[in-house]
Amino acid sequence: VEFLLDERGKFYFLEMNTRLQVEHPVTELITGLDLVALQLQVAQGDPLGFAQEDVNLSGHAIEVRLYTEDPAQDFLPTSGMVDLWREPAGVGVRVDSGISSGQEISPFYDPMVAKIIAFGPNREVARLRLIEALKDTVLFGPTHNRDFLVACLEKDCFAEGAATTAFIAEQFAEGEIASATPTLEHSSAAAVLDSFLQHEELQARSVIVSEELRDWSSASPLVMRKRYAHGDALHDLSIIPQGRSRYRVAADAESEPRLVELLSIEDDAAHIVVDGNQHVARFLRSANNTFYFSVDGCASEFRDLIPHDGAQEVTGGGGHIVAPMHGALLEVCVQVGDQVEAGQKLAVLEAMKMHYEIEAEAAGTVIDVQAEAGKQIAADDLLFEIDVEEEDV
């Protein structure tokens, strides 16, 4: 039963839902009751066995919904393969999830993939436990909202219990909702681990090559190199072995080199020390040469640009308009020969129970239309080609 409470302490009835709500784990944690078991119990005609006055509330619980969506793209749902899923654990932490590693997230259902709930004797303990649980959550594959949830929980406004329905608009500056760019410290740790794993693969394929020769050179010191791009930031890193799984990582003349040490690697977790600070990182090297790396609650995809230097990628943007996600095209608004302006609506896409407008990224003339209303499309399908007008110089 849902009510509104006004500032004078008066209640106003909103609605009644005769089903479990998404937030029912919060009720279960603070009451100690199993609502699912109780529903089944009364459905077969048995009494509840207790009265309202017998229900005791103890402690505080907070729940977040983990969604495969892109907060930076107006929370657009995402889909694709789950390369790695690891649930958090700990005192007062509960996870209700419906995914596993290797599972495909389809575009046909709600993008909520897990609920993560933390319980504590008071709200602040529950909040801090939930932050740590989220930082320990690993979801490699589709873009998701984990980092945004952590940012929400860490806002002073939320910690003080002063959040309102205007929370996002008031508390997040433009561009702040996007996932944070990896720091040079994180990139250095990722570069060392990425290189180490690559060398392990080569070692496994080699014949009669001693493990003791790893990182050894009889002449000048070995230098490995990684180039990672994250938005406008480019981390060009030189990795120099220092012996005993220790590496010096240099970026440029203006930045101090980092000293990175690999303490241990087990399954998808690595214990890493960077300039004396110890971290536990989660990682995965995927088949498409993507290196997933999550540390300190910041998850990123690292792709080494060096093997692809000189190669051009064909991407959406400018005159090539591609589908942002799977879905059904409800409406196509332009045809070949039409003049369009930047931001003009080209089509309407329905996906995951929501409608999205696909817009022109630049002014020009429509020269090809692959889109057809009523058809299902996949992410990255080419929909329109536009002959973009050149800007006057």
N, C-alpha and C positions, 0 to 999 in steps of 0.2 A: 504494500500500500504506500503510495507516494503522496507527500504533503509539501506545502511551502510554509515556512516559518518566517513571519515578518519581524521587524525590529521591535514591535510592541509585545512579542511573545504569543501572537495569535497564529493558529494553524489553519491552513486552507487545503481542502482535499484536491488532489490532482487526478490520480487514477489508481486502479488496482490491476495488477498483473498476476494471474493465477498460474504462474510458472516460476522456475528458478531464474534469477537474474544473473548476469555475468559476474556481479560482485558478491555472489553468495559465499565465497570463501572467507570474506571479511567477517560476515555474521558467524560463520562456523568457528573461526579462530577466537573470537571474543566471547562466544557462548559455550563452546565445547560441544555443540550439537552437530549432528550429521544430517543436514537438511534433505539430502537425497534419500537416505535410509528412512527418514520420517515420512517423506512423501510416499514411498512405497508401502510403508506401514499403514498409513491411513487409507491408501488406495485399496488395500485388501480388507478394509473394514475394522482394523484394530485401532484402539484409542491411542492418543499420543502418550498418555501415561504421566503427564505433568500439566500444571496450570501456568498461566502467564507469570504469576508471582514467583514461580519456581525458576524462572529464567534469570540467570545472573550474568552481568556483563563484566568482563575482566580484561584489563589491558587495552591495547590499541593495535589496529591492523591497517595497513595501507596496501592497495593493489594497483598494479599497472598492467596495461594491455600491450603486449609485444606484437606489433604489426609489421608485415612486410609492406612498407610504404616508404616514400621518399619525402621526408619533411621539407627538404630544400625545394621540391617541386610541388608545393602546395599540398603535401601529403598524398601525392598520387600513388595508388596501390601498385605494387610490383609483384612479379612472379618469376619463376625459374627454379633451378635445382638447388636444393639445400646441400651444399658441399660438406658442411660440418655443423652439428648441433650438439652443444654441451649445456646441460641445465646447471644452474647454480645450486649450492647446498650450504647448509649452515644452521646455526641455532635460530629458530623463529622464522625460517624461510620455507615457503611452500610454492610449488610449481605445478600448474595444471597446463599440460601441453598436448598438442596433437600432431607433432612432427617428429621426424627422425632423419639422420644423415642419409643422403641418397634419395630423399623424397622430392617429388616435383610439387612446387606450389602452383596450383592452377589459377587461371584468371576468373574462374566462374563462381567463386565463393568469397565470403567476407575474408579480408586479409589478416584477421587476428590469428596468430599461430600459437600463442601461449599467454597465460596469465601468471604473473610473478607477484607473490604476496609476502609481506614481512610482518611479523607480530612482535610486540615488545610490551614491557610493563607500562610504557607511556608513548606518546606520539613521536617524540624525538628519537627514542631508541628504535622504534619501528622504521622511521625515516632513514636513519643511518644504516640500519641493516639492509634496507631495500636498495640503497645506493650501492653498497658493497656487493649485494647479490646481482644487481644489474651489471656491474663492472666485471663480474665473474661469469656472466652469461656469454656464450659463444654461438653466434649464428653467422656462418660464412656462406655466401651465395647471394640471394636477393637483398637489395637495399632494405634496411629496416629502421625502426625508430628508437633503438636502444639508447643511443647517445643523446637524443632529444629528451628521453624520459629522465636520464641522469641529470641533464641540465635543468629540467623542471624541478626536480627534487632538491637540487643544490641552490636554487634561488632563495634569497633571504625572505622574499614575500611568501613563498610556500612554507618555509621553515617556521615563519611566524603565524601561519594559519590565516593569512590575509588574502589568499588567492580568490579571485572572482571569475566570472565568465569572460572577462576582458583580460585575463592573465597573459595570454600569448601576445596580444597586441601591445600591452603595457610593459611587459617584462623582457621582450626579445627585440633587439634592434634589427634593422634590415641586414640580412645576411648571417645573423647569429644562429638561426635555426639550422643551417647546414652543418654537417659534421665537421669537426675541427680538423684543420690540416695537420698531418703528423709533424711533430717537432723534429728538429735535427737529431735530437737524442734518440727518438723513436726510430727514425730512418736509419741511424747508425746501427742500432741493435738489429733491426730487420735485415740490413745489408750483410752483417756478419753471419747471422743465422741462415739467411738465404744462400750465401756463398758456401757455408759449411755443409749444408744439406746437398748442394750441387756436387761438391767434392766427394761426399759420401757415395752418391750415385755413381760417379766415375770410378771411385775406388772399388765398388762392388762389381763393376764390369771389367776391371783391369785384371791382368794375369801376372802373378808373381811380383807384385809391387807392395813393398812393406808399408804398413800403416805408419811406421816411424818417419817416413819420408814426407808425410803431410806437412805443408807449409815450409818445407826446407829448401834452401837454395845454397849452392856452393859459391855463388858469386854475389851480386847485389841482392838486397832484400826483395822478396816477392811482393808485387803490388797487384791487388785485385781491384776491380772497378765496378761500381753500380751507379746507374743513373735512373732516378725515380722522379716522375712528374706528378704533382698533386695540385690540380688547378693551375694557378699562375706560378706556383713554387716549383723550383727544380733543384733537387738534391743530387749533386754530382759527387760521389763519394769514392775515395781511395782507401783501400783496406790493406793494412800492412801487418803481417803476423809478427807477434812479439814472443812467441813460444808458449807452450802449455795452455793452448786454447785461449790465448789473450791476443787482442788485436788493437791496433791504433787506427782510428778512422778519421780521415781528414776531409773537410769539405772545400774550404777555400782559405786564402791567406788571412781573411778577416775573422774566421771562426777558429776557436781553440779546438785541437784534435780531441776526440773522445777516446777513452780507453774502455774497451768492451771485453768482458770475459764470459765465456760460456761455462757455467758450472755443471749443468746436467741437461740432458734431453731425454724425455720419456713420452712415448706416443706423440700427442699433439701439444705437449707442454714443455717449455724450456725455462730454466732458471738462469737469468742473465744479470750481470753486474755492469752498470754503466757509470763510470767515474765514481765508483764506490757505492752507488745506490743499487740495491738488489730489486729485481722485478721478476714476476712470473708472467711469461707471455704464452699465449695460445697461437698456434700457427697451422698452416696447411699449404702445401704446394700442389696446385691443381694441375690437371692435364693440359689446360690451355695456357700454361706458363704464367699463371697468376699466383702470387705469393700473398696469402692472407696472413695478417699479423695483428694481434690484439694485445695491447698492454696498457695498464693504468686506465682501463675503461675507454680507450680510444682504439677503434678497429678500423683498419684501412686495407686497401688492396695495393700491393706493390708490383709494378711491372717494369722490369729492367728494359730501358730504351735502347741500350747498346746493341743487342742482336738485331734491332729493327732500324738502326740508323740508315738513312737513305731510302727507306721504303715509305711509301705514302699510303695512308689508310683512307678508304672511302667512308665517310661518316655523314650522318644526317646533319643538316644545318644549311643556312643560306637558301640555295635553290632546291635542295633535296629535302623533302618533308617526309619523315618516316613515322610509323606508328609508335607512340610512346610506350604501349603495352598491348597485351592481348585484349580482345573485346569484339563487340559488334558495331559496325558503322550504321548509325541511325539515319544520318543525313549527309549528303555531299552538296556543298553550297556553291561550287564553281565548276566551270568547264573550260576546255581548251580554248585559248584566245582571250580569256578574261584578264583584265588588268586588276591587280590586287595591291593593297597597301600593307605595310608591316603591321602585324597585329590583327589583320582581318581574319574573320572566321572562315575556315575552309571546309570543315566537316565536324560532325558531332559523333563522339564515340561513347558507347555504353560499356562499362566494365565494373564488375563487382558492385552492382546495384547503384552506380553513380554515373552521371553524364559529364563528359569532358569535351571542351571545345579545342579543336586542333587549329592553330593559327599560323598565318604566314610569318616567317621570320624576317622577311625583307620585301620591299616593293618590287614588282616586276610583272611579267606576263606568264600566265599558265601555259606551258607547252606540252604537258602530259598529265593525264589523270588515270591512275591505276585503281583508285578507290571506287567502290560500288556500294551504294546503300543497301543494307540488309545482309551484307556478307560479314563473316567472321574474319578477323585479321590477326596476325601474330605481331609481337613486338619487333620493331625494326623493319617491318614490311614497308617498301617504298609506296607512298600514296600519291604524291604530287611532285612534279618537277616545275620549277619556276625559273624563267630567264630573268635573273636579278638585274635591276637597273644599276648601272655604275654611278657612284657618287661623283658629283663635280668636285674637282680639286681646286 
